[in-house]
Amino acid sequence: MFKKRILEGPRVRLEPLAKEHHAGLSDAIADGKLWEIKLTLVPELEGVSQFIDNAEEAYQQGRELAFATIDKASGQIVGSTRFREIKAGFNRVEIGFTFISASWQRTYINTEAKHLMLKHAFEDIKVNRVEFLTDVLNDKSRNAIVRIGATFEGILRAHMQMLDGRIRDSAVFS
C-alpha cells in the first residue's frame, strides 16, 4: 500500500526517514527543545537513533511510513511526520507523529508537507479516509490541522497515556 518514496512540492521535500537523517533530525529537535513539550511525543536527543529504528520497524510491519521533513531552499531537515495506523483493508490512514523545529513552526513547512501527504494518500494510494489526532490540550496542533482544511469530529476520551503518566484525551479530525 504505502511504499517508500520521496514526496516533493515547490518548497518541501519529504524523504522516507533513514539513518542518514539522524544529525539533521537531532538539530531540528534541539531547536526549541521539542522533547520538553509535554503535549507531544518527540524523542530526546539521545533517543533519535531508536526513533529512526522504531520507524523502520513499523514500516516493515506495514503500520507506518515516516518521513524527514526538509526545506528545499536550505536543504535543512526541519522535522518529521508520518503515515500511521495504516489500515489497507479499510482504505484509511492517519497522518501524525509530526514535529517541526521551533524556528520553522507556523511557516509554509507543515501546510505543504500535509498537502503532499494528503495528495499522495487520496490520489496515489486511493484511501477513503485520512485522520489526524492530537492532544486535546495542544491548541497549536489543533489550529494547524484546521488550517489545512480538516474537519473536527470529536474527542476520544482517555485515548492514551503520555510518557509522564497523564491520561490524554485526543481530538479527532479528518
C-alpha positions as CSV (number, residue, x, y, z in Angstrom):
1,M,0.0,0.0,0.0
2,F,2.4,2.7,1.2
3,K,5.8,2.3,-0.4
4,K,8.8,4.3,0.4
5,R,9.1,7.2,-2.0
6,I,10.0,10.9,-1.9
7,L,7.1,13.3,-1.8
8,E,8.2,16.7,-3.3
9,G,6.4,20.0,-3.6
10,P,7.6,23.5,-4.6
11,R,9.3,24.2,-1.2
12,V,9.2,21.0,0.9
13,R,10.6,17.5,0.3
14,L,9.5,14.5,2.4
15,E,12.1,11.8,2.4
16,P,11.5,8.4,3.9
17,L,13.2,8.5,7.3
18,A,16.6,6.8,7.4
19,K,19.8,6.7,9.4
20,E,21.4,9.4,7.3
21,H,18.8,11.9,8.6
22,H,20.0,11.4,12.2
23,A,22.1,14.6,12.5
24,G,19.6,16.9,10.8
25,L,16.7,15.4,12.8
26,S,18.7,15.9,16.0
27,D,19.3,19.6,15.1
28,A,15.5,20.0,14.4
29,I,14.6,18.5,17.7
30,A,17.2,20.6,19.6
31,D,15.7,23.8,18.0
32,G,13.2,24.6,20.7
33,K,14.0,21.5,22.9
34,L,10.9,19.8,21.4
35,W,11.2,16.8,23.8
36,E,10.3,19.1,26.6
37,I,6.8,19.8,25.2
38,K,4.6,17.6,27.3
39,L,1.7,17.6,24.8
40,T,3.8,15.7,22.2
41,L,5.9,12.6,21.9
42,V,9.2,13.9,20.5
43,P,12.3,11.9,21.3
44,E,15.1,13.3,23.4
45,L,18.4,13.8,21.5
46,E,19.9,10.5,22.8
47,G,16.7,8.7,21.5
48,V,16.9,9.8,17.9
49,S,18.6,6.6,16.7
50,Q,15.9,4.5,18.4
51,F,13.3,6.7,16.9
52,I,14.6,6.0,13.4
53,D,14.9,2.3,14.2
54,N,11.4,2.2,15.5
55,A,10.1,4.0,12.4
56,E,11.8,1.4,10.2
57,E,10.4,-1.5,12.2
58,A,6.9,0.0,12.0
59,Y,7.3,0.3,8.2
60,Q,8.5,-3.3,7.9
61,Q,5.3,-4.3,9.8
62,G,3.2,-2.3,7.4
63,R,1.9,0.0,10.1
64,E,3.7,3.3,9.4
65,L,5.8,5.3,6.9
66,A,7.9,8.1,8.5
67,F,9.5,11.0,6.7
68,A,12.2,13.6,7.3
69,T,10.7,17.0,6.5
70,I,13.1,19.1,4.5
71,D,13.1,22.7,3.5
72,K,14.2,22.5,-0.2
73,A,15.7,26.0,-0.4
74,S,18.1,25.4,2.5
75,G,18.3,21.6,2.4
76,Q,17.7,21.7,6.2
77,I,15.8,18.9,7.9
78,V,13.2,20.8,9.9
79,G,11.2,17.9,11.4
80,S,9.4,14.6,10.8
81,T,5.9,13.4,10.0
82,R,4.4,10.1,9.1
83,F,1.5,8.0,7.8
84,R,0.4,6.0,10.9
85,E,-2.3,3.4,11.6
86,I,-2.2,2.2,8.0
87,K,-5.3,0.2,7.5
88,A,-5.0,-1.2,4.0
89,G,-8.1,-3.4,4.3
90,F,-10.2,-0.4,5.3
91,N,-8.6,2.2,2.9
92,R,-7.8,4.6,5.7
93,V,-4.7,6.1,7.3
94,E,-3.7,8.6,10.0
95,I,-1.2,11.4,9.4
96,G,0.6,12.3,12.6
97,F,3.6,12.0,14.9
98,T,4.5,15.3,13.4
99,F,7.0,17.7,14.9
100,I,8.7,20.8,13.4
101,S,11.7,22.7,14.8
102,A,10.7,25.8,16.7
103,S,12.2,28.1,14.0
104,W,10.0,26.6,11.3
105,Q,6.7,26.4,13.1
106,R,3.9,28.5,11.6
107,T,5.6,28.7,8.3
108,Y,4.8,27.0,5.0
109,I,6.5,23.8,6.0
110,N,3.7,22.0,7.8
111,T,1.0,23.1,5.4
112,E,2.9,22.0,2.3
113,A,4.0,18.7,3.9
114,K,0.4,17.8,4.9
115,H,-0.8,18.7,1.4
116,L,1.8,16.4,-0.1
117,M,0.8,13.6,2.2
118,L,-3.0,14.1,1.6
119,K,-2.4,14.2,-2.2
120,H,-0.4,11.0,-2.1
121,A,-2.9,9.3,0.2
122,F,-6.0,10.2,-1.8
123,E,-4.7,10.3,-5.3
124,D,-2.0,7.7,-5.5
125,I,-3.0,5.2,-2.7
126,K,-6.7,5.9,-3.1
127,V,-7.6,5.8,0.6
128,N,-11.2,6.8,1.5
129,R,-10.2,8.5,4.8
130,V,-7.3,10.4,6.4
131,E,-7.4,11.1,10.1
132,F,-5.5,13.5,12.3
133,L,-5.3,13.0,16.1
134,T,-3.8,15.4,18.6
135,D,-3.8,16.0,22.3
136,V,-7.0,17.9,23.1
137,L,-4.8,20.4,25.1
138,N,-2.5,21.1,22.1
139,D,-4.1,24.3,20.7
140,K,-1.2,24.9,18.2
141,S,-1.6,21.5,16.7
142,R,-5.4,21.7,16.6
143,N,-5.2,25.1,14.9
144,A,-2.7,23.8,12.3
145,I,-4.9,20.8,11.5
146,V,-7.9,23.1,11.0
147,R,-5.8,25.5,8.8
148,I,-5.2,22.7,6.3
149,G,-8.9,22.1,5.9
150,A,-9.6,19.2,8.2
151,T,-12.9,18.8,10.0
152,F,-13.2,18.3,13.7
153,E,-15.0,15.1,14.5
154,G,-14.9,14.8,18.3
155,I,-12.9,13.8,21.3
156,L,-11.5,10.3,22.2
157,R,-11.7,10.3,26.0
158,A,-8.8,8.7,27.9
159,H,-7.3,7.8,24.5
160,M,-3.7,7.2,25.6
161,Q,-1.2,7.6,28.3
162,M,1.6,10.1,27.9
163,L,5.2,9.4,29.0
164,D,4.6,11.5,32.1
165,G,1.7,9.3,33.1
166,R,-1.0,11.8,32.2
167,I,-4.1,10.3,30.5
168,R,-4.6,12.1,27.3
169,D,-7.9,12.9,25.5
170,S,-7.3,13.1,21.8
171,A,-9.1,15.5,19.3
172,V,-10.0,13.7,16.1
173,F,-10.1,15.4,12.7
174,S,-10.5,14.1,9.2
